[in-house]
Every structure is written in structure tokens, then in C-alpha cells.
Amino acid sequence: MKKNLYFLSALTLGLLTFGCNRNQSTASSDAATAPVASTQAVTYSNPVLPGDYADPSVVRVGDDYWATATSSEWAPLYPILHSKNLVDWETVGHVFPDKLPNWAEAHFWAPEISYEKGKYYIYYTAKKKGGNLCVGVASATKATGPYTDLGPLVCQEVGSIDGFPIRDEKGDLYLIWKEDANSVGKPTPMWGQRMNEERTALTGEKFELFRNEKGTWEGGLVEGPALVKRNDYFYLFYAGDACCGRSCTYGVGVARAKSIRGPWEKYAQNPIMKKNEAWTCPGHGTVVSDGKGRDYFLYHAYSANSTVYPGRQGLLDEITWGSDGWPRFQNASPSLTAIAPYNTNAQDERNIQDEFTAAKLASSWQWFVEQSPTYSVQTSQGGRLLLQASPDKIGSVLSKRTVEADYTATAAINQRQLSKGVAAGLAAVGDPQNAIGVSVQNGEISLWTVKENKETVHAKVPAPSSDLIQFRLTAAKGDQLQFAWSPDGTTWTPLNEGKPLNGDFLPPWDRGVRIALTAKGPAGATAAYEWYRLAH
């Protein structure tokens, strides 16, 4: 994530804005005044969450910001991210770090983080075992957990997604969510219903807030509700139209009402955010106040230059409020650079290196939801990762997000520590049925593709006799992949020189590409990795 330092006129950029009061914020912003700007200001560049962080949600508790995002089919589920300034984020844990909720099996989407009376709540979407999509909830006394799952709250026949909690004008607790009727070609209502204080059940009758309107920018759906209370109105930010993949058409709209039960008025100038030359398909975010009179929207969008390959990345933009009471964004589109909320510049986190010298793997490592890998870390002698193999088509996987379309990944494999029959490698992975990689097995290097669970071997060459072998994967434009190997990291031998493998089939509709260490072979056998590097 390349962050740049700029010194700009605060007056030119219009720093003085008015804030809103989020019902779950720890500090009221109605009476707050926007801070007096200095003559110089530091800027940040989007994205603030580089890589695949779809449907981000954020809450402020005191001086701390906590965020989470969609996991989809990558575990561990629902990252917990921490920041002091809204632009520097660190993954500090997960809602479900070790196992899935006992009622759910897939599609772990759209978590919404909230805080009230000493407890953190995560409202999340998941597919019920043998059923459809539901909105569930988990709670903890610390943002980092451990979280206790409270189970599903609502499971409609065609699916229920994107839960959001809000207290009404009387202080009663409600859940707002979307009925996933677009999955069967029908309109998509936003529903509301009372929720008990324990967050274990909905009570009373549900009611409709509004639904998508045919022939408008909303297209086939409205979803991703995020509500704030400002003066006499509740404002509901929402996303409309197609969310994901190369044909996405997402945008951001807003509606308001004086009561949760309506009537709801959609803003006549919707969408209030749409694509530009740098970012496309913006949407599905939440609003957070900094407690000093400024409101921000943390949401996702695709990079227009790299389309779907890094996935939907987390962006931040300030909300301004017009004299008519409606919210707006600068230029009605995602910003490339903007004034940093706390006058601090974000760190460059595009390059990743892991020498496996820490006793525990970093929280940014991921694996398939349906296949939790067994591994250990040897911290002595410079560090080493031991990954147990799996006979599955790709094998066991430990992966990292990519953040741009152009990158180089390298890894060192210890051949002397490689169990017989194990293929240890480095691969670009979309899901368990789609990957492109290179591996070494029984003294032979293979370049391979797994597409729709069918394997094709493109090249085989003898492996060097060195203790270590290094693999390199170079990507251009997200899907043009070149592979090479080296015994020492100095002399590289290409495996498909001049003929890049096409990886456009890799990312599923709702995810970005990961770069993974892979171990395929007899269960219980191991592969040994000395280090892993990913440079953008």
C-alpha cells in the first residue's frame, strides 16, 4: 500500500465539516465542533485496507478504532483489525480463529461490528448447515475476543444477509437486514424487527423499510444497510446493483426517515458515490465518527486497474453534510488521496516477508474454510515452517492476500526436510478447485494448473541437488503468471519463459487471488519452508 506525504492547503481542501452522531459511538458529535485546521495537512492514499477486505465495518471505542470484513471461504473467520488513526490497520485477531460456528458451513460474509455497554457484537452472515443464508451474532467483552457465538437470528427461505443493529427513537433495539431475494430473481426488501437485549432472538413482527426500484440505478438489489442518527433523522447508507466480479455495477445511496419504521425517503441525487477512473463498484460500508465532528465512511471497491484480482479493497472517505441535511462525498466518487483524519501518514505495507522465526504465525495467514491445515514453526536455526500435506487436489494451503495486480512471490523449500511423496510448492490460488503453481516432489520440479478440479502439468524438470530450492511467481495484470526456480536465489531458470500462464479463471466472483504455500501428498507427511516473500 503506497502511502504518500503531501503538504496541502487546508483551506483549499475544505477541512471544516460537520459531524453526525452514530448511535453506537462512545462520544456524542452533535455538540462537537470540527477542529481548527493547520495551514498544512498530511494526506493518505486509498486503499487503507489493501487486499481482499470486502464489506468492511468499523466502530470507535474511546481512542481506538476496530474493524472487520468478509472472510467468504477463507479462514480464520472475520479478521479483527485495530487502528488509532483510521488509515493504519493491523490484524490483531479473528472472531472465529479456530473453528466455524457450530450452526454454519459456508459463505461467511458481511460482519458488522458494534459496541454497547462494555460488549462488542459481531452480526454476520453465514449459510446454515443444510439451509440458506442467515444473520447470526457473536459477542465478547474485548474487541479481540474470545467471542461467544449466540447463533442465528433470522433465516428466511431465500436467505437473510447484512445484519445491522440500531436503537430507535425510543431506545428500543432493532435488527435491520436484507432479504436475499435477488438470488431467485425477485426484489430485495430491507427489513427491520425488534431484538431482545441478549441478542439471541427477534421479537414481534418484521416490517419493511424499502426495497430496490426497477429502472433506477439500484438495478436488481439494495443491500449493505448502515444506519446513523443525525439530528431529527435516521440515515440509512446502502449499496445498490451488482456487487462483485468483472461485471459489477455497485454504487452507494442514502435514505432517511424520522422513525425506523418510516416512511423512508431516498435521496433524489442518489447514488452519492459511484465509480471513477481509479476505483470501481464502491459500496457496502459503515459510518464512524471521530468524536471531533467529522464522519467517515469505510467501504470497499475494486481497483479499476487490476479489476478483480486483489479483490474488493477497503477505502476510507469523509462524509460532508449539506445545508439540505443530506450527506455527500467529494466528487461523488472514491478519493485517490485525502486529508488524513489524525494528520498522520500510513505506512507502506505492500511488501510481506516471513522468516518463520516467531512461535506463532502472523494473523494475516489464511487457509480454506473446509480444510484447516496442521503446521508447526521451528524458531531455531533461522526459522522454519513445517506444513503437513493433504491428498487434496491442491494440497494443504497457507496463503496471503495480494494487494495489487503486479507482484512477485518467492519461497524457499528445504528439500532435505521434505517427506517422501510430498509435493511442496508455491501457487496462485482462487479456491480449492482452481490454482496455478510450481512444486518439487521426489527430485522433480513440476509446473501445474488445477482448473475446475482438473490438473494439467505444463512442465517437468529435474530438481537441483541443493538443500534449498527457491520458487518464484511473477504476476502481471493479475492473471499473466510466470514461474522460475533457483538453487541459490541468484541464478533463476524460467519454467514458462515468454509463455505466461493465464490465471483469469482463478478468482471466484466474490474473492481475490491469494499466494499460497502448498503441500500435497500422504496425510501426515510434511513440507518444510525456510521463508516466504511477497513484493508488490
C-alpha positions as CSV (number, residue, x, y, z in Angstrom):
1,M,0.0,0.0,0.0
2,K,1.9,3.0,-1.2
3,K,1.2,6.0,1.1
4,N,2.4,9.5,0.1
5,L,3.1,12.5,2.2
6,Y,1.7,15.8,0.8
7,F,1.5,19.2,2.3
8,L,-1.7,20.9,1.1
9,S,-3.6,24.0,2.0
10,A,-6.3,23.0,4.5
11,L,-8.5,25.9,3.2
12,T,-8.2,24.7,-0.4
13,L,-9.3,21.2,0.6
14,G,-12.1,22.4,2.8
15,L,-11.4,20.7,6.1
16,L,-14.3,22.3,8.1
17,T,-17.2,19.8,8.0
18,F,-20.0,18.9,10.4
19,G,-20.3,15.5,12.0
20,C,-23.0,13.0,12.7
21,N,-23.9,11.0,15.8
22,R,-23.7,7.3,15.4
23,N,-25.9,5.5,17.9
24,Q,-23.0,3.2,19.0
25,S,-20.3,5.8,19.3
26,T,-18.8,6.4,22.7
27,A,-18.8,10.2,22.2
28,S,-21.6,12.5,21.0
29,S,-20.8,14.5,18.0
30,D,-23.9,16.7,17.9
31,A,-22.3,19.3,20.1
32,A,-18.8,18.8,18.7
33,T,-17.1,21.4,16.5
34,A,-14.8,20.5,13.7
35,P,-11.2,21.0,14.7
36,V,-9.4,24.1,13.5
37,A,-7.2,23.1,10.6
38,S,-3.5,23.9,10.4
39,T,-2.1,25.5,7.2
40,Q,-0.5,22.2,6.3
41,A,-2.1,18.8,6.3
42,V,-0.9,15.2,5.8
43,T,-2.7,13.1,3.3
44,Y,-3.2,9.3,2.9
45,S,-3.9,7.3,-0.3
46,N,-6.6,4.7,-0.7
47,P,-6.9,1.9,-0.1
48,V,-6.5,1.9,3.7
49,L,-7.2,-1.9,3.8
50,P,-5.2,-3.1,0.7
51,G,-6.2,-6.6,-0.5
52,D,-9.4,-8.6,-0.2
53,Y,-11.4,-6.9,2.7
54,A,-14.9,-6.8,1.3
55,D,-17.9,-5.3,3.3
56,P,-15.7,-3.6,5.9
57,S,-17.3,-2.4,9.2
58,V,-15.8,-0.1,11.8
59,V,-16.6,1.2,15.3
60,R,-14.8,3.7,17.5
61,V,-14.5,3.0,21.2
62,G,-12.6,5.7,23.0
63,D,-9.4,6.4,21.1
64,D,-9.5,3.0,19.3
65,Y,-11.0,2.0,16.0
66,W,-11.9,-1.6,15.5
67,A,-12.9,-3.1,12.1
68,T,-13.8,-6.4,10.5
69,A,-14.6,-7.6,7.0
70,T,-15.9,-10.5,4.9
71,S,-14.0,-13.8,5.1
72,S,-16.1,-15.7,2.5
73,E,-14.5,-19.2,2.2
74,W,-11.1,-18.2,3.7
75,A,-10.4,-19.0,7.4
76,P,-9.8,-17.9,10.1
77,L,-13.1,-16.2,10.1
78,Y,-13.7,-12.4,10.3
79,P,-10.5,-10.5,11.0
80,I,-10.4,-8.1,13.8
81,L,-8.4,-5.0,12.8
82,H,-7.2,-2.2,15.0
83,S,-6.2,1.4,14.3
84,K,-5.6,4.7,16.1
85,N,-5.9,6.9,13.0
86,L,-8.3,5.1,10.5
87,V,-5.5,4.7,7.9
88,D,-3.0,2.3,9.6
89,W,-4.6,-1.0,10.3
90,E,-3.3,-4.1,12.0
91,T,-4.9,-7.6,12.1
92,V,-5.0,-8.5,15.8
93,G,-7.3,-11.5,15.9
94,H,-10.3,-13.2,14.5
95,V,-13.9,-13.6,15.6
96,F,-13.7,-17.4,15.0
97,P,-10.0,-18.2,15.0
98,D,-10.1,-21.9,15.3
99,K,-13.4,-23.4,14.2
100,L,-16.6,-22.4,12.5
101,P,-19.8,-21.5,14.3
102,N,-21.5,-24.9,15.0
103,W,-24.6,-24.0,13.0
104,A,-22.9,-22.7,9.9
105,E,-20.9,-24.2,7.0
106,A,-20.1,-21.6,4.3
107,H,-20.4,-18.0,2.9
108,F,-19.1,-16.1,5.8
109,W,-19.9,-12.6,4.7
110,A,-20.7,-9.0,5.8
111,P,-19.8,-8.8,9.5
112,E,-21.0,-5.7,11.3
113,I,-19.1,-4.7,14.5
114,S,-20.8,-2.7,17.2
115,Y,-20.1,-1.8,20.8
116,E,-22.6,-1.1,23.7
117,K,-22.3,-1.2,27.4
118,G,-19.0,-2.9,27.7
119,K,-19.6,-5.6,25.0
120,Y,-18.6,-6.0,21.4
121,Y,-21.1,-7.6,19.0
122,I,-20.4,-9.1,15.5
123,Y,-23.5,-9.5,13.4
124,Y,-22.5,-11.8,10.5
125,T,-23.9,-13.7,7.5
126,A,-23.4,-17.4,7.0
127,K,-25.0,-20.4,5.3
128,K,-26.8,-22.6,7.7
129,K,-26.0,-26.3,7.6
130,G,-28.4,-27.8,5.1
131,G,-30.2,-24.5,4.8
132,N,-29.9,-21.0,3.4
133,L,-28.2,-17.7,4.4
134,C,-28.8,-16.4,7.9
135,V,-27.8,-13.5,10.1
136,G,-26.0,-14.6,13.3
137,V,-24.3,-12.8,16.1
138,A,-21.4,-13.3,18.4
139,S,-20.3,-11.2,21.5
140,A,-17.2,-10.5,23.5
141,T,-16.1,-8.2,26.3
142,K,-12.9,-7.4,24.4
143,A,-12.7,-6.4,20.8
144,T,-10.0,-9.1,20.2
145,G,-12.2,-11.8,21.8
146,P,-12.7,-14.5,22.7
147,Y,-16.1,-14.3,21.1
148,T,-19.1,-16.4,22.1
149,D,-21.5,-17.3,19.3
150,L,-25.1,-16.6,20.1
151,G,-26.4,-18.4,17.0
152,P,-28.6,-17.3,14.1
153,L,-31.2,-14.5,14.4
154,V,-33.1,-14.7,11.1
155,C,-33.1,-17.3,8.3
156,Q,-35.6,-16.5,5.5
157,E,-36.4,-19.0,2.8
158,V,-34.4,-17.2,0.1
159,G,-31.8,-16.1,2.6
160,S,-31.1,-13.2,5.0
161,I,-27.9,-11.2,4.9
162,D,-26.2,-7.9,6.0
163,G,-27.5,-7.5,9.6
164,F,-27.1,-4.1,11.3
165,P,-28.2,-3.2,14.8
166,I,-29.8,0.2,15.7
167,R,-31.8,1.7,18.5
168,D,-34.9,3.5,17.5
169,E,-36.1,7.0,18.7
170,K,-37.4,5.3,21.9
171,G,-34.2,3.4,22.6
172,D,-35.6,0.0,21.6
173,L,-33.1,-2.3,19.9
174,Y,-33.7,-3.4,16.3
175,L,-32.0,-5.5,13.7
176,I,-32.1,-4.2,10.1
177,W,-31.2,-6.7,7.3
178,K,-31.8,-7.5,3.6
179,E,-33.8,-10.4,2.3
180,D,-31.7,-12.0,-0.4
181,A,-34.5,-12.3,-2.9
182,N,-32.3,-11.3,-5.8
183,S,-30.9,-14.9,-5.6
184,V,-34.2,-16.0,-7.1
185,G,-34.8,-13.0,-9.3
186,K,-37.1,-11.1,-7.1
187,P,-36.9,-7.6,-5.5
188,T,-34.9,-7.2,-2.3
189,P,-36.7,-5.7,0.7
190,M,-34.8,-4.2,3.7
191,W,-36.5,-5.5,6.8
192,G,-36.5,-4.4,10.5
193,Q,-37.5,-6.2,13.6
194,R,-37.2,-5.8,17.4
195,M,-34.4,-7.7,19.0
196,N,-34.1,-8.7,22.6
197,E,-31.3,-7.2,24.7
198,E,-29.5,-10.5,24.9
199,R,-29.2,-10.5,21.1
200,T,-30.5,-14.1,20.9
201,A,-33.8,-13.6,19.2
202,L,-36.0,-11.3,17.3
203,T,-39.4,-10.4,18.7
204,G,-42.7,-9.0,17.3
205,E,-43.4,-8.6,13.6
206,K,-40.9,-7.6,11.0
207,F,-41.6,-4.5,8.9
208,E,-40.3,-3.3,5.5
209,L,-38.1,-0.2,5.3
210,F,-37.9,-0.1,1.5
211,R,-36.7,-2.2,-1.5
212,N,-34.9,-1.7,-4.8
213,E,-36.8,0.2,-7.5
214,K,-36.8,-1.1,-11.1
215,G,-35.5,1.2,-13.8
216,T,-33.2,3.1,-11.4
217,W,-29.5,2.9,-10.5
218,E,-30.4,0.4,-7.9
219,G,-30.9,-2.3,-10.5
220,G,-31.5,-5.8,-9.1
221,L,-30.9,-5.1,-5.4
222,V,-30.3,-2.9,-2.4
223,E,-28.2,-4.2,0.4
224,G,-25.5,-3.5,3.0
225,P,-27.5,-1.2,5.3
226,A,-25.6,1.1,7.7
227,L,-27.6,3.5,9.8
228,V,-26.7,6.6,11.8
229,K,-28.8,9.1,13.8
230,R,-28.3,12.7,13.0
231,N,-30.5,15.5,14.4
232,D,-34.1,14.5,13.7
233,Y,-33.4,11.8,11.1
234,F,-32.1,8.3,10.8
235,Y,-29.9,8.0,7.7
236,L,-29.5,4.6,6.0
237,F,-26.5,4.3,3.7
238,Y,-26.9,1.3,1.4
239,A,-25.4,-0.3,-1.7
240,G,-27.3,-0.9,-5.0
241,D,-27.0,-3.0,-8.1
242,A,-24.4,-5.8,-8.8
243,C,-21.8,-6.1,-6.1
244,C,-19.0,-8.3,-7.4
245,G,-16.8,-9.6,-10.2
246,R,-15.9,-8.1,-13.5
247,S,-19.4,-7.1,-14.4
248,C,-20.1,-5.3,-11.1
249,T,-22.1,-2.0,-11.1
250,Y,-22.2,-1.2,-7.4
251,G,-22.8,2.3,-6.0
252,V,-23.8,4.0,-2.7
253,G,-27.1,5.5,-1.9
254,V,-28.8,7.0,1.1
255,A,-32.3,7.3,2.5
256,R,-33.7,9.0,5.6
257,A,-36.7,8.8,8.0
258,K,-37.7,10.3,11.3
259,S,-38.6,6.8,12.6
260,I,-37.0,3.4,12.0
261,R,-40.4,2.3,10.7
262,G,-40.5,5.0,8.1
263,P,-41.7,6.4,5.8
264,W,-38.2,6.3,4.2
265,E,-37.2,9.0,1.7
266,K,-34.5,8.1,-0.8
267,Y,-32.2,11.0,-1.7
268,A,-33.1,12.4,-5.1
269,Q,-29.4,12.7,-6.1
270,N,-28.6,9.0,-5.5
271,P,-26.2,7.4,-6.0
272,I,-24.0,9.6,-3.8
273,M,-20.9,7.6,-4.7
274,K,-20.1,5.9,-8.0
275,K,-17.0,4.7,-9.9
276,N,-14.2,6.9,-11.2
277,E,-11.0,6.3,-13.2
278,A,-9.2,4.7,-10.2
279,W,-11.9,2.8,-8.3
280,T,-15.0,0.9,-9.5
281,C,-18.1,-0.6,-7.8
282,P,-17.8,1.3,-4.5
283,G,-20.2,0.2,-1.8
284,H,-21.2,-1.7,1.4
285,G,-19.6,0.2,4.2
286,T,-20.3,1.7,7.6
287,V,-20.1,5.2,9.1
288,V,-17.9,6.1,12.0
289,S,-17.4,9.4,13.9
290,D,-14.0,10.5,15.1
291,G,-15.6,12.3,18.1
292,K,-14.4,15.7,16.8
293,G,-17.2,16.5,14.4
294,R,-16.1,14.5,11.4
295,D,-17.7,11.4,9.9
296,Y,-16.1,8.8,7.8
297,F,-17.2,6.0,5.5
298,L,-15.2,2.8,5.4
299,Y,-16.3,0.8,2.4
300,H,-15.0,-1.4,-0.4
301,A,-14.2,-1.0,-4.1
302,Y,-12.3,-2.7,-6.9
303,S,-9.1,-1.1,-8.3
304,A,-10.0,-0.1,-11.8
305,N,-6.5,-1.0,-13.0
306,S,-6.4,-4.5,-11.5
307,T,-10.1,-5.3,-11.5
308,V,-10.9,-8.5,-9.5
309,Y,-7.5,-9.9,-8.7
310,P,-6.7,-8.4,-5.4
311,G,-10.4,-8.4,-4.6
312,R,-12.6,-5.7,-3.0
313,Q,-10.3,-3.4,-1.0
314,G,-11.1,-1.2,2.0
315,L,-11.3,2.5,1.2
316,L,-11.9,5.5,3.5
317,D,-13.7,8.8,2.7
318,E,-15.0,11.7,4.7
319,I,-18.7,12.4,4.7
320,T,-19.8,16.1,4.4
321,W,-23.4,17.2,5.2
322,G,-25.1,19.8,3.0
323,S,-27.4,22.6,4.2
324,D,-30.3,20.4,3.0
325,G,-29.4,17.7,5.6
326,W,-28.2,15.1,3.1
327,P,-24.7,13.5,3.1
328,R,-22.2,13.8,0.3
329,F,-18.8,12.6,-0.8
330,Q,-16.1,14.7,-2.5
331,N,-16.6,14.4,-6.3
332,A,-19.3,11.7,-5.6
333,S,-16.6,9.0,-6.0
334,P,-13.8,7.4,-4.1
335,S,-10.8,9.6,-3.4
336,L,-7.3,8.8,-4.6
337,T,-5.7,10.9,-1.8
338,A,-7.4,12.7,1.0
339,I,-6.5,14.5,4.2
340,A,-5.5,12.1,7.0
341,P,-8.0,12.2,9.9
342,Y,-5.3,12.4,12.5
343,N,-2.6,14.2,10.4
344,T,-0.5,11.0,10.3
345,N,0.6,9.2,7.2
346,A,0.0,5.5,6.8
347,Q,2.9,3.0,6.5
348,D,3.8,1.2,3.3
349,E,2.7,-2.4,3.8
350,R,2.8,-3.7,0.3
351,N,5.8,-6.0,0.9
352,I,5.5,-9.0,3.1
353,Q,8.2,-11.2,4.5
354,D,8.0,-14.1,6.9
355,E,11.2,-15.9,8.1
356,F,9.2,-18.1,10.4
357,T,11.1,-17.1,13.5
358,A,8.1,-16.3,15.7
359,A,6.5,-19.2,17.6
360,K,3.1,-18.3,16.1
361,L,2.2,-17.4,12.5
362,A,1.1,-13.9,11.8
363,S,-2.7,-13.3,11.9
364,S,-2.7,-12.5,8.2
365,W,-2.1,-16.1,7.1
366,Q,-5.2,-17.8,5.7
367,W,-6.5,-21.2,4.7
368,F,-9.6,-22.9,3.1
369,V,-12.6,-22.9,5.4
370,E,-13.2,-26.6,4.7
371,Q,-9.6,-27.6,5.2
372,S,-7.8,-26.4,8.3
373,P,-4.1,-27.2,7.9
374,T,-1.8,-28.7,10.5
375,Y,1.5,-26.9,10.9
376,S,4.3,-26.0,13.3
377,V,7.0,-23.4,13.4
378,Q,10.6,-24.2,14.3
379,T,12.1,-20.9,15.6
380,S,15.6,-22.2,15.9
381,Q,18.3,-22.1,13.1
382,G,16.8,-19.1,11.4
383,G,13.2,-20.3,11.5
384,R,11.2,-22.9,9.5
385,L,7.6,-23.7,8.8
386,L,6.5,-27.4,8.7
387,L,3.2,-27.9,6.9
388,Q,1.5,-31.3,6.9
389,A,0.5,-32.5,3.5
390,S,-3.0,-33.3,2.2
391,P,-4.0,-35.6,-0.7
392,D,-6.5,-33.0,-1.9
393,K,-6.0,-31.7,-5.5
394,I,-4.1,-28.6,-4.4
395,G,-3.0,-30.0,-1.1
396,S,-2.7,-28.2,2.3
397,V,-2.6,-24.4,1.9
398,L,-1.3,-21.4,3.9
399,S,-1.8,-18.2,2.0
400,K,-1.6,-14.4,2.0
401,R,-3.7,-11.8,0.3
402,T,-2.4,-10.0,-2.8
403,V,-2.9,-6.2,-2.9
404,E,-2.0,-5.3,-6.5
405,A,-2.2,-6.9,-9.9
406,D,1.6,-6.9,-10.4
407,Y,3.6,-8.8,-7.8
408,T,6.5,-11.2,-7.2
409,A,6.2,-14.0,-4.7
410,T,9.2,-16.2,-3.6
411,A,9.6,-19.1,-1.2
412,A,12.4,-21.3,-0.1
413,I,11.8,-25.1,0.4
414,N,14.1,-27.3,2.3
415,Q,14.5,-30.4,0.2
416,R,16.3,-32.4,2.9
417,Q,13.3,-31.9,5.2
418,L,10.8,-32.9,2.6
419,S,8.9,-36.1,3.3
420,K,8.9,-38.8,0.5
421,G,6.0,-38.4,-1.8
422,V,5.2,-34.8,-0.8
423,A,4.9,-32.0,-3.5
424,A,5.9,-28.8,-1.8
425,G,5.2,-25.6,-3.7
426,L,4.2,-22.0,-4.3
427,A,0.9,-21.2,-6.0
428,A,-1.6,-18.5,-7.0
429,V,-4.9,-19.8,-5.6
430,G,-8.5,-18.8,-6.2
431,D,-10.3,-21.6,-4.3
432,P,-9.8,-25.4,-3.6
433,Q,-10.7,-26.2,-7.2
434,N,-8.6,-23.5,-9.0
435,A,-4.9,-22.8,-8.7
436,I,-1.6,-22.4,-10.7
437,G,1.7,-23.3,-9.1
438,V,5.1,-24.9,-9.1
439,S,6.2,-27.7,-6.7
440,V,9.1,-30.1,-6.1
441,Q,8.5,-33.8,-5.4
442,N,10.8,-36.8,-5.4
443,G,13.6,-34.8,-7.1
444,E,11.5,-33.3,-9.8
445,I,10.1,-29.8,-10.4
446,S,6.6,-29.5,-11.9
447,L,4.6,-26.5,-13.2
448,W,0.9,-27.2,-13.0
449,T,-2.6,-25.9,-13.2
450,V,-5.7,-27.0,-11.4
451,K,-8.8,-25.7,-13.1
452,E,-12.3,-26.8,-12.0
453,N,-10.5,-29.5,-10.0
454,K,-8.7,-31.0,-13.1
455,E,-4.9,-31.0,-13.0
456,T,-2.7,-30.2,-16.0
457,V,1.1,-30.5,-15.8
458,H,2.8,-28.0,-18.1
459,A,6.5,-28.8,-17.5
460,K,8.7,-31.1,-15.6
461,V,12.5,-30.7,-15.0
462,P,15.0,-32.3,-12.6
463,A,15.4,-30.6,-9.3
464,P,18.9,-29.4,-8.2
465,S,20.7,-31.4,-5.5
466,S,21.0,-28.4,-3.2
467,D,19.5,-28.5,0.3
468,L,17.3,-25.5,-0.6
469,I,15.3,-24.7,-3.7
470,Q,13.6,-21.4,-4.3
471,F,10.5,-20.8,-6.3
472,R,9.4,-17.5,-7.9
473,L,6.0,-16.5,-9.1
474,T,5.7,-13.2,-11.1
475,A,2.3,-11.8,-11.9
476,A,1.4,-9.1,-14.4
477,K,-2.0,-7.6,-14.8
478,G,-3.3,-10.0,-12.2
479,D,-3.5,-13.1,-14.5
480,Q,-0.3,-13.4,-16.5
481,L,1.8,-15.7,-14.4
482,Q,5.5,-16.6,-14.9
483,F,7.3,-19.2,-12.8
484,A,11.0,-19.9,-12.2
485,W,13.3,-21.8,-9.8
486,S,16.7,-21.3,-8.4
487,P,19.2,-23.2,-6.2
488,D,20.6,-20.1,-4.6
489,G,18.4,-17.1,-5.3
490,T,20.9,-15.7,-7.8
491,T,20.6,-17.8,-10.9
492,W,17.0,-18.3,-12.0
493,T,15.7,-20.9,-14.5
494,P,12.3,-20.0,-16.0
495,L,9.7,-22.7,-16.4
496,N,7.5,-20.9,-18.9
497,E,9.6,-18.1,-20.3
498,G,7.8,-16.0,-22.8
499,K,4.6,-18.0,-22.3
500,P,2.8,-16.8,-19.2
501,L,0.1,-19.0,-17.9
502,N,-3.4,-17.3,-17.9
503,G,-4.9,-17.1,-14.5
504,D,-8.0,-15.2,-15.3
505,F,-10.1,-18.2,-14.1
506,L,-8.7,-18.1,-10.6
507,P,-10.7,-15.6,-8.6
508,P,-14.3,-16.6,-7.7
509,W,-17.0,-14.0,-8.1
510,D,-16.6,-12.8,-4.5
511,R,-12.9,-13.2,-3.8
512,G,-9.4,-12.1,-4.8
513,V,-6.3,-14.2,-5.6
514,R,-4.1,-15.5,-2.7
515,I,-0.5,-16.6,-2.9
516,A,0.0,-19.8,-1.0
517,L,2.5,-22.3,0.2
518,T,1.1,-25.8,-0.7
519,A,1.9,-29.3,0.5
520,K,0.3,-32.2,-1.4
521,G,0.9,-35.8,-0.5
522,P,0.2,-38.5,2.0
523,A,-1.6,-37.3,5.1
524,G,0.8,-36.7,8.0
525,A,3.9,-36.2,5.8
526,T,5.4,-32.7,5.8
527,A,6.9,-30.0,3.7
528,A,9.5,-27.6,5.1
529,Y,9.7,-23.9,4.2
530,E,12.5,-21.6,5.2
531,W,10.9,-18.3,4.2
532,Y,8.1,-16.6,2.2
533,R,8.2,-13.2,0.5
534,L,5.6,-11.2,-1.4
535,A,6.6,-7.9,-3.1
536,H,4.2,-5.5,-4.9
